[in-house]
Amino acid sequence: VKLLLLLSLLALAHCAVYRVPLWRGKSLRQTLEEKGLLESYLQKTQASLGAKFAGSKGDYEALRNYMDNEYYGNITIGTPGQVFTVIFDTGSANLWVPSIYCNSSACNNHHLFNPNMSSTYVPTNRTLSITYGTGSMTGVLGYDTVTVYEITITRQIFGLSVTEPGDIFTYSPFDGILGLAYPSISASGATPVFDNMMAQNLVTKGLFSVYLSRNGASGSFILFGAIDSKYTSKGIVWIPLSAETYWQVHMQSLTVNFLPIACLGGCEAILDTGTSRVVVPKASLASIRFFVGAGPNGQISCNTLFKPDIVFHIHGNSFNLPASSYIIKQSDGSCVLGFESMEGNLWILGDVFLRSYYSIYDRDNNRVGLS
């Protein structure tokens, strides 16, 4: 009995719960606006920056909306550890960072991974290529020790960028991306970080949860292996996934004042920490703007007092998004609607939605939880 108890304690010591702090910083949109480059940048791309998922297959991922992302965290790669600021992104599956092999301007002002400085780095002859709507990255794949806060993953495969053309990474406040979606969408078949956490028994449960603070407050975090009961006092609504690719669910409709205004007859939606706003089909955006009193460019009164809730109906449950959540105040004091449009029929429930809920991503049961 004593031996079993000792083995249990040792197992717990090696399989703990880890809270990774996130911080909210400037988005790329804010940075470009401050530099007076936003208008020319938008004209040059000539594309909807919300279209993050359209046309994804194989090694192609149309990841566009990192322009609005605001939540970041640090990881280290190698021995000794080299520090990188990354987006913890539930909307993609690969880990990649800039490297010393990179010859793009984007790599001149970001941290670069140097494999020669790591005693645990193992190279491969495999390549990585991800095409983005506003740029792309290519690189090589290698293995090394990756530490996420206090979680140390051995032999984690990751991308070392060689090219990062386009402005989106040049001005971005993050170095790289740590994807948390399913391995089925991982470019080059690279095993995602969380899959290795589970395989190496580094988390107590095969799930992670995310809290994004509101109104500039601190306290945002991603919790690997557990659910913080302080954030679930009103219970958890569990929603089965409709696809094990992104964290995708089926949504029945969107209503305002009990009136269905979009997603009529149902639609597919993705919970995505890597997108700041709620991204919807073009026709749906026009309807939403009309019913909440927003202008054709999304401009809206900053007075939230008489604005209606927008209600998302998912798996037989209603998730309210109040005006205080969907109206975004800009640096010049004006306000805009926190919704953008994209081609296609997919909905992306980004940070504008997720800030109102504590979200749980359960790989053990292929479901998401909202509290």
C-alpha positions as CSV (number, residue, x, y, z in Angstrom):
1,V,0.0,0.0,0.0
2,K,2.8,2.4,0.9
3,L,4.5,1.6,-2.4
4,L,1.4,2.3,-4.3
5,L,0.9,5.6,-2.5
6,L,4.5,6.6,-3.2
7,L,4.1,5.8,-6.9
8,S,0.9,7.8,-7.0
9,L,2.5,10.8,-5.4
10,L,5.4,10.5,-7.8
11,A,3.0,10.4,-10.8
12,L,1.2,13.5,-9.5
13,A,4.5,15.3,-9.1
14,H,5.3,14.7,-12.8
15,C,1.7,15.3,-14.0
16,A,0.5,18.7,-12.7
17,V,-1.7,21.6,-13.6
18,Y,-0.1,24.7,-15.1
19,R,-1.5,28.2,-15.4
20,V,0.3,30.1,-18.2
21,P,-0.2,33.9,-17.8
22,L,-1.2,35.9,-20.9
23,W,-1.0,39.6,-21.4
24,R,-3.0,41.9,-23.6
25,G,-0.9,44.2,-25.8
26,K,-1.2,46.3,-28.9
27,S,-2.7,44.6,-31.9
28,L,-1.0,44.8,-35.3
29,R,-4.0,47.0,-36.4
30,Q,-3.2,49.5,-33.6
31,T,0.5,49.5,-34.5
32,L,-0.1,50.2,-38.2
33,E,-2.6,52.9,-37.3
34,E,-0.1,54.6,-35.1
35,K,2.5,54.5,-37.8
36,G,0.1,55.9,-40.4
37,L,0.4,52.7,-42.4
38,L,-3.0,51.1,-41.8
39,E,-4.9,52.5,-44.8
40,S,-2.2,51.7,-47.4
41,Y,-1.8,48.3,-45.8
42,L,-5.5,47.5,-46.2
43,Q,-5.5,48.7,-49.8
44,K,-2.5,46.6,-50.6
45,T,-3.9,43.4,-49.2
46,Q,-7.3,43.9,-50.9
47,A,-8.8,41.1,-48.9
48,S,-11.0,40.5,-45.9
49,L,-8.6,40.2,-43.0
50,G,-11.2,38.1,-41.2
51,A,-11.0,35.2,-43.7
52,K,-8.8,33.0,-41.5
53,F,-10.0,29.6,-42.6
54,A,-11.3,29.7,-46.1
55,G,-9.7,27.2,-48.4
56,S,-7.7,25.4,-45.7
57,K,-6.3,22.0,-46.9
58,G,-3.0,20.2,-46.6
59,D,-0.2,22.6,-46.0
60,Y,-2.4,25.6,-47.0
61,E,-4.0,27.6,-44.2
62,A,-5.6,31.0,-45.0
63,L,-4.7,32.5,-41.7
64,R,-5.4,36.2,-41.9
65,N,-6.7,37.8,-38.8
66,Y,-3.6,37.9,-36.6
67,M,-3.8,41.6,-37.4
68,D,-6.3,42.0,-34.5
69,N,-4.9,39.5,-32.0
70,E,-4.0,41.0,-28.6
71,Y,-3.2,38.2,-26.2
72,Y,0.3,36.8,-25.9
73,G,2.5,34.6,-23.8
74,N,6.1,33.5,-23.5
75,I,7.7,30.1,-24.2
76,T,11.3,28.9,-24.4
77,I,12.8,26.6,-27.0
78,G,16.2,24.8,-26.7
79,T,18.8,24.1,-24.0
80,P,19.5,26.7,-22.6
81,G,16.0,28.1,-23.4
82,Q,15.6,30.9,-25.9
83,V,12.6,33.1,-25.2
84,F,9.8,33.8,-27.7
85,T,6.5,35.6,-27.5
86,V,3.7,33.6,-29.2
87,I,0.0,33.6,-29.8
88,F,-1.7,30.6,-28.1
89,D,-4.0,29.9,-31.1
90,T,-6.9,27.5,-31.0
91,G,-7.4,28.2,-34.7
92,S,-4.2,26.5,-36.0
93,A,-2.1,23.5,-35.0
94,N,1.6,24.3,-35.8
95,L,4.3,25.7,-33.6
96,W,6.8,27.9,-35.4
97,V,9.1,30.8,-34.6
98,P,11.6,33.0,-36.5
99,S,15.1,31.6,-36.9
100,I,18.6,32.7,-37.9
101,Y,18.0,31.2,-41.3
102,C,15.3,33.8,-42.0
103,N,16.2,36.4,-44.6
104,S,12.9,38.4,-44.5
105,S,12.6,41.9,-43.0
106,A,10.1,40.5,-40.5
107,C,13.0,38.7,-38.8
108,N,15.0,41.8,-38.3
109,N,13.0,43.0,-35.3
110,H,12.0,39.7,-33.7
111,H,13.7,37.0,-31.6
112,L,15.4,34.4,-33.7
113,F,15.9,30.8,-32.8
114,N,19.5,29.7,-33.1
115,P,19.8,25.9,-33.3
116,N,23.6,26.2,-32.9
117,M,23.1,27.5,-29.4
118,S,20.9,24.6,-28.2
119,S,22.4,21.3,-27.1
120,T,19.1,19.4,-27.5
121,Y,18.2,20.5,-31.1
122,V,17.8,17.8,-33.6
123,P,17.4,18.8,-37.3
124,T,15.3,17.1,-39.9
125,N,15.1,17.2,-43.7
126,R,11.4,18.2,-43.6
127,T,10.0,21.5,-44.6
128,L,7.1,23.6,-43.5
129,S,5.1,26.0,-45.7
130,I,2.0,27.9,-44.7
131,T,0.3,30.3,-47.0
132,Y,-1.5,33.3,-45.3
133,G,-4.0,35.6,-46.8
134,T,-1.7,38.6,-46.2
135,G,1.7,36.8,-46.5
136,S,3.2,33.4,-45.9
137,M,6.0,31.6,-44.1
138,T,8.3,28.8,-45.2
139,G,10.8,27.0,-43.1
140,V,12.4,23.8,-41.9
141,L,11.2,21.5,-39.2
142,G,13.3,20.5,-36.2
143,Y,13.0,18.9,-32.8
144,D,13.9,20.5,-29.5
145,T,12.8,20.9,-25.9
146,V,10.0,23.4,-25.6
147,T,9.0,24.9,-22.2
148,V,5.6,26.4,-21.8
149,Y,5.7,28.1,-18.4
150,E,6.7,25.1,-16.2
151,I,5.8,22.4,-18.7
152,T,8.8,20.9,-20.4
153,I,8.1,19.0,-23.6
154,T,10.9,16.9,-25.0
155,R,11.5,16.3,-28.7
156,Q,8.8,18.8,-29.8
157,I,8.7,19.3,-33.5
158,F,8.5,22.9,-34.6
159,G,9.1,25.2,-37.6
160,L,12.1,27.5,-38.0
161,S,11.2,30.2,-40.4
162,V,13.3,30.8,-43.5
163,T,11.0,33.3,-45.2
164,E,8.2,35.5,-43.8
165,P,7.3,37.8,-46.7
166,G,4.7,40.6,-46.3
167,D,4.2,43.2,-43.6
168,I,1.9,41.2,-41.3
169,F,4.9,39.6,-39.5
170,T,7.2,42.6,-39.9
171,Y,5.0,44.8,-37.6
172,S,3.5,42.0,-35.5
173,P,4.1,42.3,-31.7
174,F,4.6,38.5,-31.5
175,D,7.4,36.3,-32.7
176,G,5.6,33.1,-33.6
177,I,2.5,31.0,-33.2
178,L,1.7,28.0,-30.9
179,G,-1.3,26.2,-32.4
180,L,-3.7,24.3,-30.2
181,A,-6.1,22.8,-32.7
182,Y,-6.3,19.2,-33.8
183,P,-3.4,17.4,-35.5
184,S,-5.6,16.7,-38.5
185,I,-5.0,20.3,-39.7
186,S,-1.3,20.5,-38.8
187,A,0.9,21.5,-41.8
188,S,3.5,18.9,-42.8
189,G,1.8,16.5,-40.3
190,A,3.8,18.0,-37.4
191,T,2.6,16.9,-33.9
192,P,1.0,19.8,-32.1
193,V,2.4,20.9,-28.7
194,F,-0.7,19.9,-26.7
195,D,-0.7,16.4,-28.2
196,N,2.8,15.9,-26.9
197,M,1.9,17.3,-23.5
198,M,-0.8,14.5,-23.4
199,A,1.5,11.8,-24.8
200,Q,4.3,12.6,-22.4
201,N,1.8,12.6,-19.4
202,L,2.6,16.2,-18.6
203,V,-1.0,17.2,-17.9
204,T,-3.5,15.6,-15.5
205,K,-6.4,15.7,-18.1
206,G,-6.5,16.0,-21.8
207,L,-8.0,19.5,-21.8
208,F,-7.0,23.1,-21.4
209,S,-9.0,26.2,-20.5
210,V,-8.7,29.9,-21.4
211,Y,-9.7,33.1,-19.5
212,L,-9.4,36.4,-21.4
213,S,-9.7,39.5,-19.1
214,R,-11.8,42.4,-20.1
215,N,-11.3,46.2,-20.3
216,G,-7.6,46.1,-20.2
217,A,-7.5,44.2,-16.9
218,S,-4.7,41.8,-16.1
219,G,-5.3,38.1,-15.2
220,S,-5.7,36.5,-18.5
221,F,-4.4,32.9,-18.6
222,I,-4.4,29.5,-20.3
223,L,-4.6,26.6,-17.9
224,F,-3.3,23.2,-19.2
225,G,-4.7,20.1,-17.7
226,A,-7.5,21.5,-15.6
227,I,-10.6,23.7,-15.1
228,D,-10.5,26.5,-12.5
229,S,-13.6,26.2,-10.5
230,K,-13.5,29.9,-9.6
231,Y,-14.6,30.6,-13.1
232,T,-17.4,28.0,-13.4
233,S,-19.6,28.9,-10.4
234,K,-22.6,29.1,-12.7
235,G,-21.9,25.7,-14.3
236,I,-20.4,24.6,-17.6
237,V,-22.4,24.2,-20.8
238,W,-20.7,21.4,-22.8
239,I,-21.0,21.4,-26.6
240,P,-20.0,18.5,-28.8
241,L,-17.7,19.2,-31.7
242,S,-19.1,19.0,-35.2
243,A,-15.5,18.4,-36.6
244,E,-12.2,17.4,-35.0
245,T,-10.1,19.9,-36.9
246,Y,-10.6,23.3,-35.5
247,W,-12.6,23.6,-32.3
248,Q,-15.8,23.6,-34.4
249,V,-19.4,23.5,-33.3
250,H,-22.8,23.7,-34.9
251,M,-24.7,26.9,-34.2
252,Q,-28.5,27.1,-34.7
253,S,-29.0,30.8,-35.1
254,L,-28.2,34.4,-34.1
255,T,-31.0,36.5,-32.6
256,V,-31.5,40.1,-31.4
257,N,-34.6,40.8,-29.3
258,F,-35.8,37.2,-29.9
259,L,-35.7,37.8,-33.7
260,P,-33.5,35.5,-35.8
261,I,-31.2,37.8,-37.9
262,A,-28.4,35.5,-39.1
263,C,-27.2,31.9,-39.3
264,L,-30.7,31.0,-40.3
265,G,-31.1,27.3,-40.6
266,G,-27.9,26.7,-38.8
267,C,-24.2,27.3,-39.5
268,E,-20.7,26.1,-38.4
269,A,-18.7,28.1,-35.9
270,I,-15.2,28.0,-34.5
271,L,-13.9,29.0,-31.1
272,D,-10.7,30.8,-31.9
273,T,-8.4,32.5,-29.5
274,G,-6.2,33.7,-32.4
275,T,-8.8,36.0,-33.8
276,S,-9.8,39.2,-32.0
277,R,-13.2,39.8,-33.4
278,V,-16.3,37.8,-34.4
279,V,-16.0,37.0,-38.1
280,V,-19.1,36.2,-40.0
281,P,-20.3,35.7,-43.7
282,K,-20.7,39.0,-45.6
283,A,-24.5,38.8,-45.8
284,S,-24.7,38.1,-42.0
285,L,-22.6,41.2,-41.2
286,A,-25.0,43.5,-43.0
287,S,-27.9,42.1,-41.0
288,I,-26.1,42.4,-37.7
289,R,-25.1,46.0,-38.4
290,F,-28.7,46.9,-39.2
291,F,-30.2,45.4,-36.1
292,V,-27.7,46.9,-33.6
293,G,-27.6,50.3,-35.3
294,A,-24.1,50.2,-36.7
295,G,-23.1,52.1,-39.9
296,P,-21.9,50.6,-43.2
297,N,-18.3,50.7,-42.0
298,G,-19.0,49.3,-38.6
299,Q,-19.1,52.7,-36.8
300,I,-21.4,52.7,-33.8
301,S,-22.4,54.9,-30.9
302,C,-20.2,54.3,-27.8
303,N,-23.3,54.5,-25.6
304,T,-24.1,50.9,-24.8
305,L,-27.1,51.6,-22.6
306,F,-29.9,51.0,-25.1
307,K,-28.1,48.6,-27.4
308,P,-29.6,45.0,-27.5
309,D,-27.8,41.8,-26.6
310,I,-26.7,39.6,-29.5
311,V,-27.6,36.0,-28.7
312,F,-25.7,33.0,-30.1
313,H,-27.8,29.8,-30.0
314,I,-25.5,26.8,-29.8
315,H,-26.5,23.2,-29.0
316,G,-29.8,24.3,-27.5
317,N,-28.3,26.9,-25.3
318,S,-28.3,30.7,-25.5
319,F,-25.0,32.7,-25.1
320,N,-25.6,36.4,-24.7
321,L,-23.1,39.0,-25.9
322,P,-24.0,42.4,-24.4
323,A,-23.2,45.7,-26.1
324,S,-20.4,46.3,-23.7
325,S,-18.7,43.3,-25.3
326,Y,-19.4,43.8,-28.9
327,I,-18.7,47.6,-29.1
328,I,-15.0,48.3,-29.3
329,K,-13.6,51.7,-28.3
330,Q,-10.8,52.8,-30.5
331,S,-7.7,55.0,-29.7
332,D,-9.3,58.1,-31.2
333,G,-12.4,57.8,-28.9
334,S,-14.7,56.5,-31.6
335,C,-16.4,53.1,-31.4
336,V,-16.8,50.2,-33.9
337,L,-18.7,47.0,-34.0
338,G,-16.6,44.0,-33.0
339,F,-17.7,42.0,-36.0
340,E,-16.0,41.5,-39.4
341,S,-16.9,39.7,-42.6
342,M,-15.3,37.1,-44.7
343,E,-16.0,34.9,-47.8
344,G,-17.7,31.6,-47.2
345,N,-20.2,30.4,-44.6
346,L,-18.0,29.8,-41.6
347,W,-18.3,31.8,-38.4
348,I,-15.3,32.5,-36.2
349,L,-16.0,33.2,-32.5
350,G,-12.9,35.2,-31.6
351,D,-11.9,37.2,-28.5
352,V,-14.9,39.6,-28.7
353,F,-17.1,36.5,-27.9
354,L,-14.6,34.6,-25.7
355,R,-14.0,37.5,-23.3
356,S,-17.5,37.0,-22.1
357,Y,-17.0,33.3,-21.3
358,Y,-14.4,31.0,-19.7
359,S,-13.8,28.5,-22.5
360,I,-12.7,24.9,-22.1
361,Y,-11.2,22.8,-24.8
362,D,-11.6,19.1,-24.0
363,R,-9.6,16.7,-26.2
364,D,-10.6,13.6,-24.1
365,N,-14.2,14.0,-25.0
366,N,-14.0,16.1,-28.2
367,R,-16.1,18.9,-26.9
368,V,-15.9,22.6,-25.8
369,G,-17.2,24.1,-22.6
370,L,-18.4,27.6,-21.9
371,S,-19.0,29.1,-18.5
